[in-house]
C-alpha cells in the first residue's frame, strides 16, 4: 500500500470515528453540556477529514491540526487520569488519540518545494504550457509536447 492510499484510509477511519461522536453529542447534550460541545467539534472535524480524502495535499493544515490536537487531547486526558481526576479506564482514550496523532503525522503529505508546481497539481496540459513558456524544449522533446497538445 502506498503512502497516499494509507493516508486516505487513515483519514477515512478517523473521520468516521469522529463522525460517530454525533451520537454521543445527542446523548450528552443535556447531561454534560461541556462534553457535548467537545463532541460537536469532533463531529465537525470528522466531516472535514472525510472531505480531505479527495486531495490530502490541499488539506495538510487540517491533517496537522488533527494530529497535534489529538496529541494535546491525549496529554490532557493522561494527566487527568494520572491525577485521579478521571477514571483510569479513560487511558484507552489516551492511547486512541496518541495513535491517531502518530498515524497522521507519519502519513502527512510532504511539503512541496517552493519552486514551480508539479504536473500533478496543475494538470499535465497546463504544466506543459508553463514549462514550454519558461524555456524552449529542444528536438524530439518538443515533438512530444506538440503531440500531447494536439498540434
N, C-alpha and C positions, 0 to 999 in steps of 0.2 A: 504494500500500500504506500503510495507516495505521500509526501508531507502535506500537500494541499488537500488531498482527499481525507487524510487523517484529521486535519483541522476542521474540515467541513462536517465530518462525523461528530467530532467533539462539540462543535458549535450547535449541531442539531440536538445532541443528547443534553447538553447544558441548557439550551434554550427550552427544550421540552420539560426538563426538571423545574426550571424557573417558572414556566408557564403553569405547571401543576400547582404552584403556590396560590393561584387564583382560587382554588377550592378552599385553602386554608384562610385566605383573605375573607371569604364569605363566612366561614365558620367562626373566626375570631373577631369579627368586626365589632361586636357588642361586648364581648368578654374582655378582650385585650386590645384596646384601640391602637396602642403603640406598636404592637406586634402586627396588627393588620396593616398599619401604614408601611412597615418594613416589607410585608408580603406584596403590597401594591407596587413597590419599587422593583422587587424581583420579578413580578409578573410582567411589568413593562419591559424590563431588561430582557426577559425571555423572548418577547415579541421581536425586539431589535436583533437579538442574536440569531433568530431564525431567518430574519431578512438578510443578515450578513453572510449567510451561506452562499448566496449567489456570487458575491465578489468579496472575499475576505480581505484582499489587499486594500480596498477602499474603506474598510471598516477597522483598520489597525488600531485606531484610538479606542474604539468601543471594546475591542478584544483586550487591549491593555488595561482599560478601566475595569473590565470584568475580572481579569486575573488579579490585579492589585487590590481591588475591593474585596475579593474573596480571601486574599491573604489577611487583610485588615479584619474582616469578619471572623476568620479563624483565630486570629490573635486575641481579639476581644473575648470571644467565647472560651478560648483556652484559659485566659486569665480569670474569667468569671468562674469557670469550673474549678480551677486550682484554688481560688479563694473561697469556694463553697457558696458562691452567690447563685449558682445554678447547679442542677444535678450533674453528677459525673457521667451519667448516661448521655449528656449533651456532647461529650467528646467525640461521638460519632459524627456530629455535625462539623466539628473542627476538622476531622480527617477528610470529610467530603469537600469542604471549602478549600482545604490545602491541596487536595488532588486536582480540583478544578483550576486553581491558580497555577500549579506546576504545569499541568497539561496545556493550558492556553499560552503560557509564556514559552514553553518548549516548542509549540507548534505555530506560534505567531508568525505572520508573514514578515520576511526580512525587509528592511528599509531599502527603498530604491535609491540608486545613486543619483546625485544631483545633476547628472548630465541629461541628455536627451531621453524622452520617454521611450519605452520599448515598443516593439511591434504588437505585443500582447495588449498593451494599454491603449494604443491608438487605433489598432486595426491595420492590417497589412497594407492596404491601399494608401492610407494617409501617411503611414510610416515611410513607404517607398517615395511618396512625393516629397516629404521633408528631407529625406536623406539625399534625394537627387538634387534638390534645390541647394543643399548645403555644399556639395562637392560633386563634380562630374564623375560619372561612372564609366570606366574605360571598357572598350571592346565587347567581349562576349557577355559580360555582366549587364551592360547597357541593353543588349538584345533581350536578355531575360526579363529585365524590368519593363521594356516595351511590350513584351508578350503578356506579362502579368497585368499590365494596364490596359490591354486590348488595343494597342496601337499598331 
